[in-house]
């Protein structure tokens, strides 16, 4: 009889565990459901994106915006499923603040559970962003690949000139004549004639970034004066002589090239640590992308509107 009772108790425990597991799986199944953004919502996102980037919207970009919105919803839900909101003090304090604002009584745990039950997390943008960030950090932290081989690092060295080469640098002086007008250019040309003729030039306009620039790269120069400013300049310049006028996004400039510091290849050993970091970041990026792809396959998508 005792053996029979023990057997029944064992079966009861096993059945309870199975039912709990099934209930947990079904609960997660219900949670892993996404609702497509409506056409109105996508139109709003597209208009905002086009305004911010000053580019025309295309069907491909609209699809990318739709996927991005659905991914954000998916990351948020997955972070909740994993309970990341329970162990983060920033989120906990925000939930307690919401509970206090709503006048919810009880101890700390009761207040948090009440706020969660009210569904306030869905409308709290700060918490949403925080949870997505926590999820991404956890996934990336779990992406631990093997150490890169010498061959892999040398391939990165060859494929990334921004790391493996030292850019050329330039030092120069400039005089500025404001405005995209024939008169501004004429003023610059007259000043150039006076400068090269060792005569006192007419006064120039104030350039907010200054007159003297020391050891700047081409990218740094173009960031100040506008795209493609420097290549059009240095091809015809001689050290110690004034040159111009050269057009920037602000007006016309006279340039006196004072020094040139040639670039060259950096030693592999000197950038080894940087290459290691680059390799690690690439492994983390691939790990995150693989996780996102896998996660998308676990979610059901409900769409009512045509995009």
Number of C-alpha atoms within 10 A of each C-alpha: 6 7 8 9 10 11 12 12 12 12 12 12 12 12 12 12 12 12 12 12 12 12 12 12 12 12 12 15 13 12 16 18 16 18 14 20 21 15 14 11 14 18 16 11 16 20 13 12 17 14 12 9 9 9 9 11 14 11 9 9 14 17 14 12 18 21 14 12 17 18 17 14 19 23 22 23 21 20 19 18 14 10 12 18 21 12 9 13 10 13 19 17 13 15 24 19 15 17 21 13 9 11 10 15 11 11 8 13 10 14 21 22 13 16 19 15 10 10 10 13 18 13 9 13 10 12 20 22 13 18 23 22 14 18 18 17 14 13 15 18 12 12 17 12 11 8 10 13 10 10 9 13 20 15 12 18 21 13 11 13 13 10 19 22 17 15 19 14 18 20 17 19 17 19 24 26 26 22 15 14 11 9 12 17 21 14 19 27 19 13 24 24 15 14 17 13 10 9 11 11 16 13 12 16 11 12 15 7 9 11 13 12 15 13 16 17 18 18 15 13 19 16 12 12 17 15 14 15 19 19 12 11 17 15 8 9 15 13 14 13 13 22 23 20 24 17 22 20 13 14 19 25 27 23 23 20 21 18 15 15 13 10 12 11 11 15 12 16 9 10 15 18 12 15 23 17 11 16 18 18 13 12 18 20 14 14 19 20 12 11 15 16 11 11 15 16 9 12 17 14 13 11 12 10 10 8 16
